[in-house]
Amino acid sequence: MNQLALLGYDLFGEPVNPEPSCIVAKKFIIPPFSVLDARSGEWQDRKRAWIRLGIQGEVGRKKDLTYTGAASTYDHYGIKEKEKLGRKEGLTYMKAESAPDYWKDKMGDSWTSKDTGTSIFDPTLCECIYRWFTSPNAQIIDPFAGGSVRGIVAGMLGRRYWGCDLSGEQINANNNQADFIKPEIRPKWVCGDAIKKLEEAPEADLVFSCPPYGDLEKYSDNPDDLSNMEWHTFSAAYSRIILRSIKKLKNNRFACFVVGDFRDKKGFYRDFVSKTIEAFRTVGSQLYNEGILITPVGSASMRITKQFNSGRKFAKTHQNVLVFCKGDWRKAVSDCKDF
């Protein structure tokens, strides 16, 4: 899919080309500044365009998994056919012309929206990382695949994607979405422990992932699931997965992890960002870029009074976008498509 067709076509069949907010946005989709504002109208318009394709990043995941308590601001389509989408409970989605006909038949015009409380990866950020740090037909590997977003966006942009997740239910849900959306290149999701499955992964042009934030979100009861581990065990397993991912990354290429600091049971920060940087440096990949992704406030405005009065804790409304380079950054840049 080309960049502009994502926003639809005009009456003459030409891709819609909205007026960019500035000359930098015209060149790079979103200005590649160190602060990335996911609250901006330009960002949100693009995000909604991706969602209208039928992307459902929360499908296949348990309800009420929260990173910030306000990580998700998506609206969703309601559906009763739980088995088809991999969710144990009914969902609520936003109305969109791209929704499958059988969903519309079930729901008619009674489309509603609600916050599921489950963190979902932002497709606009995903598009930017792919366009900025890879060329078409690049191979992406993702050791913490989770929902469908990173795989679907990769395929729609002509990139190959290999992602690993422990949940068979999640893999089935992701494949169902790929069946409906039909990206240009179909993503490949495999089920299993990334520590083992990465041996089967293809050579990568980009490692791109959003790892679990310790035990902040409980994804399953599987003992191999990092979210079930004590911090010291989690840290060791996390570092091994990064090591094996970087082994699959070609020389002179980039890797990107989207992470955020989170608190331990005593209320102090784990410093997960520094842990991630240390793990990459240990395996010879240096920190090259750090971006701050400003996320929508969502339910934080409702939680902040109690949270701040009782503990003087800020409501977290940002994440860290860490870009690493394996090898020579000049050669890595030369492999990326020019804008």
N, C-alpha and C positions, 0 to 999 in steps of 0.2 A: 504494500500500500504506500502511495506516496504521501508525503507529509501533509499536503493540503486537502487531499481527498478525504481525509479523516473527518473533516468538518462538513462534508456533503458537497452537493453540486448545485449550481444555479439553474435557471430555467433553460439555459442554452447548453446544458450538459458540461459546463466547465467547472473544475474544482473551486469551491469557495475559498477565497483568499482574504481573510479578515484583516483589517488595518492593524498592524502591530503597534504596540504601545510606544516603541522607540526604535531607532535604527539598529540597536544591538539585538533586540528581539526579532527584528526582521531577518537578521543574519543567522541567529542561533536558536530560534523557536522561543526559548526562555533565556534571558540574559545570564550567562555563566559567571555570575558573581559569587563571592564566598557566602553570601546570604541568599538563600533560595526561598522565595515567598510563596508558599502554597496557598496563602489566603487571597492572593491577587485575583482579580476578575479574569485576567488572561489565563492564568494557571487553571482556575476552576472551570472555565469554558472548555479547555482542552480535556480536562479530567472527565467532564460530563460527556464529551464526544466519545471518549474511549468506553465509558460505561454503557452508552447507547448501543455499542456493538453487541452487548450481551455479556460483558465481563462481570463475573460474580466472584470476587476474591475471597469472600467469606464462606462460600458454599463448601461443604465438606469439613468444616471446623466446628468445634463446640461453640455454643452460645456463651456470651459474657466472658470472652478472653480479652483482657484489656492490658495494654502496655501503659497508657497514660490515664486510662479511664475515659479518654476522649479522643482516642486515636482514629476512630472511624467517624467520618461525616457523610458516608455514602447513604443514598436512598436505594431502596431495593424493590424487586418485583415479588408479589405474593404468589405462593405456589403450594399446593397440597401434596404433589407427587414427590415425596421425600426421597424415595429410593433412587429416582432418576438423577437427582442432584447430589446425593451422598450426605444430606443433612438428616439428623434424627428428628428435627423439629421443623415446623413450617417457617417460611421466610416471608419477609415483606420487602418489596422492591419498588423502584420508581417506574412510572409509566414511560415507555419508549417505543418508538416505531419499530425498533429492531427486535422486540420481544417475540418469542415463538408464538405462533397462532394458537397453539393449544393452551398456552398460559392465558392468552386473552379470552379464550372461550371459557376458561375456568373462572376468571375474575371479572370479565366484563369491563366496566369503567370504574370499578371500585378499587382503584389503585391507591394505596396509602404508603406512608414512609415512616420509618423509625430507625433509631440507632441500635444496632444489635449488641453494642458493647464489645465487639470483636475487632482487633486491629487488622487493617487491610493495607496492602502495599499500594502506593500511589502510582497509577499508570503514567501520569505525566512525568514524574521523576524517572520512571523506568524508560520511557521513550527518550528523554534527554541523555541519560547515561549511555544508552545504546548508540544514539546518533553522535554523541560527542567522542566516545572512546572506542568505537568499532567502525568497520566498513560493512556494507551489505555482504551477506553470506558468511559473516563471522560466526564462529562457534562459541556459544555461551555455556558455561557450566555453573550450576547453582546447587551447593551442597545442602542447603536448607530451603527446599522449594516451597513448602507450604501450599498456599492457594495458587490459582491459575494465572495471576496477573503477569508475572515476569515471563512466563512461557508464551502466553497468548500475544503479548506485545512484541516479543522477539519474533515470533512467526509472522505477524502482520507487517513487520518492518524488514522482512527478508533475511532474518538472522536465524541460525540453527540453535536450538536450545536443548540442553540436557539437565534435568533437575531430579533431585533425590529427596524422598520423604518417607518417613516410617509408616505413615498411615495409608493402608490400602484403600480405605474409604475416601481419603483425600485424592489419591491418584485417580480413582474412578470418577470422582466429581470433576476433576480437571479435564479428563479425557472427554467427558460428556460435553463440557463447554467447547472444547476444540472441535467436536463433531458438529456443533451448532454454528460456531463462528467461522470455521473453515479458514484458518490463517494460511497465508501464502506458503509457508513452510511449517509443517505440523511439529509442535513441540514434542519432546520425548520425556516422559516422567517415569522414573523407576522407583520401586518400593523397596525399602531396606535401610539399614544403618549406613550413613555416609562414610564412616570410617572404612567399611568393607566395600561398599559399592563404588567408591571413587576409583578403585582399581580398574573398573570397567568403563569409566568415563572416557570420552574422546579427548584429544588434545584441544586445548582451549585458546581462544583469542581474547577472552575476557572471563574472569571469575566474578560473578555478581550475586550477592545474596543479602538477606536480612536474617541474622541468626536469632535463635530464641534468647530472650533476656533472662537468663538464669531460670529461676522458678517463678518468675512473675506471671507467666502464662502457663498453665498446666494443659498440655496438648493431649496427653494420653496416660495410661497406667503402665506403659511399656518401660521396663527398667533401662533399656537402651536410649530412651528419650532423654535428652539433655535437661529438659525442664523438670525431671524427677530427681536430678542428682544434687548432692551437696555441693557447695561452691567449689571446694578444692578438686572434687571429681569432675565437676562441670568444666573447670578451667583447663584441666589436663586433656579431657576429651575434645574440647573446643580447639585447643592448640594443635592437636593431632589432625583434626579435620582441615584446619587451615594449611598445615604442612602438606597434606595429601592433595589438597586443591591446587596449591602452588606448584607441586610437582607436575600436575597436568597442564599448567599454564605454559604456553610457549615463551621462549625468551623474548625480551623487549616487548612486553605486553602489560596491560593494566589489569588491576583487580579493584573491585569496589564493594565495600560492606557498608550497609546502613545500620547504624547502631545508636544506642542512647544509654546514658548512665541510669542505673536504678538502685533502689535502696535495699539494704539487708533487713533482717527481721528486727534489728535494733533501731532502724531508721536512718542509718548512715549510708552514703553512696558507696557502691562497689567499685566505682571507677572502671566500668566496663569498656569505655572508649580507650583508655590507656592500655588495658589488657589486650584489646584487639590490635592496637598499634605494636605492642611488644611482641605478640605472636607472629605478626607479619614480618617484623624486623628480624626475628630469630631465624626465619627461613629465607632471609635475603631479599625481602621485598620492602622497599623504603616508602615511607609516607610521602606522597607527591602533592595531593590536594586535600584540603578539609573544607567541607561546606556545612553550613548550618541550615537545615531545612525547617522553616517556620511553619508549623502545622496549625490547622484551624482550632479555635478555642473549644468548640463543641460543648461538652458538659462540664468543662473545667470551671466555667463561670458559676455553675450551681454548686460545685464541690469546694470552691476556694475558701468560702467563709469559714466553714468548719475546719478545713484542713489547715488554714493559716492561723486561726485563733487557737486551735488546740496544739499545734506543733510548730508554727512559724515556718511551714514548708511551702515553697513556691509551687504553683501548679506548672508542671512541665509541659511546654507546648513547642518543643523543638526536638529534632533528632540530628545526629552527626552523619554526614555523608563522607566517608573516608575512601580516598582513591590512592592506591599503592602502585608502584611500578616494579616489575621484575626485569632487571637489566637496564639498558640504555633508554632513557625517556625520549631522546631524540628519534631513535629508531621506532619506538612505540608510537610516537606521534605520526611518523611517516606512514604507518600502516593504517591510520584512521582516515576516513573520507574527509576531504576538505569541504568546508561550507561555502 
